[in-house]
Amino acid sequence: MAPRLQAKHDLAPTELDAIEERLNGDNRRLVGRDDDRNLVFALRDKTGHAVGVAAGYS
């Protein structure tokens, strides 16, 4: 299944923790390292203004 962008409001802290842990675990497994660093993906319009972001760890 292809990833899809889905807007969500008011995620429960446990849901956010589960998402973070899954992303961190996948990254640790794929790169073979455990040195989490901040990472932000920014969606920008044609003029360069950020219209959406997703923050996490790499």
C-alpha positions in Angstrom: 0.0 0.0 0.0 1.4 3.4 -1.0 1.8 5.9 1.9 -0.8 8.7 2.0 -0.9 12.0 3.8 -3.6 12.2 6.4 -4.4 15.2 8.6 -5.1 14.5 12.2 -5.9 16.7 15.2 -5.4 16.0 18.8 -3.5 12.7 18.7 -3.3 11.0 22.0 0.2 11.0 23.6 0.4 7.2 23.4 -0.3 7.3 19.7 2.4 9.9 19.2 4.8 7.9 21.2 4.0 4.7 19.2 4.6 6.6 15.9 7.9 8.0 17.1 9.1 4.6 18.4 8.2 2.9 15.1 10.0 5.5 13.1 13.0 5.4 15.4 13.1 1.6 15.3 12.9 1.5 11.5 15.7 4.0 11.2 17.9 2.2 13.7 17.4 -1.1 11.9 18.0 0.4 8.4 21.1 2.4 9.2 22.5 0.2 11.9 23.0 3.2 14.3 21.3 4.5 17.4 22.1 8.2 17.2 18.7 9.9 16.8 18.8 13.4 15.4 16.0 15.9 14.8 14.6 15.8 11.3 11.9 18.0 9.7 10.2 17.5 6.3 8.7 20.7 5.0 6.1 21.0 2.3 6.5 24.3 0.5 4.3 26.2 -1.9 5.6 27.7 -5.2 6.9 30.8 -3.4 8.9 28.8 -0.8 6.6 29.3 2.1 6.1 26.3 4.4 2.5 25.1 4.2 3.1 21.9 6.2 5.7 20.1 8.2 6.4 16.8 9.8 9.0 16.6 12.5 10.7 13.6 14.0 14.0 11.9 14.3 16.4 10.2 12.0 
